[in-house]
Amino acid sequence: MTPRTVSRFCKLNSESEKLVETAITRLGLSARAYDRILRVSRTMADIENIENIQAKHVAEAIQYRSLDRAYWQ
C-alpha cells in the first residue's frame, strides 16, 4: 500500500485513533511504524471480513509491533 492508499482505506474511529496515539507516545514509535500498524490493522479487519478497522484490530497490530521491536533491538 502506498501512503495515499493507506490514508484512503485505513481510516480509524476515535477509539482506535486514541489507542494508536497512546502506543506512539509510550513506545516511541515512528511515522513508519504508524503506517505499518494501520496496514496490519487493515489486514486483520479483512481477515474477519469487516469493512471498518476496529480498536481490537489496532490493538493486535500494536502487539505485533511490540513483539517485533523486542526481538530486533
N, C-alpha and C positions, 0 to 999 in steps of 0.2 A: 504494500500500500504506500502510495505517495503521501506526503503531508496534506495535500488537498483532499485525497480520498479519506484519510483518517478523520479530518475535520468534518467531512460530509457524512460518513457512515458510523462514526463512533461518538455520537452525542450522549452526554451524561445528564442524568437528572440531578437535582440539587444534593440529594443524599450521597450519590456516587461521587460528585464533584468534591464535596467536603472530605470524603474518605481519601481521595487521591491527594488533596491538598495536605491533609494530615500526614500521609505517608511521605510526601515530598519533604515536608518540614522535619519530621522525625528521623527519616532515613537519609536525608541529604541527597535525594535523587535529582538527576539532571533532566533537562528537557527531552533528551533522547530516551531516558528511562520512562518519562511520562508517555511518550508516543508508544513505546513498547507495551506499557501497561494497557493503554487503550486498545492496541491491536489484539493482545491476548484476551482482554475482556470481550471484544467483539467476537473472537473465536469461540469463547465459552458460551456466549449467547446463541451463536449459530449452531453449536453442537446441540443445545437444548431446543433449537428451532424457535427461539424467542426473538421478536423483532427489535426490542429495545434493550440496551445494556442495563442490567440491574446492579445494585450495590453488591450482591453476592458474587457477581462475575468480577467486579473490580477487586473485591477482597481476595478472591482466589488468584487473580493476576498479580496482586501485590505480594502475596505469599510466595509465588513462584519467583518473583523478582528478588525477594529477600533471600530465598534459598540460593539463587544464582550468585548473589553478592557474597554470601557466606562461604561458598566453595571456591570462588575465583579471586578472592582478595588475599 
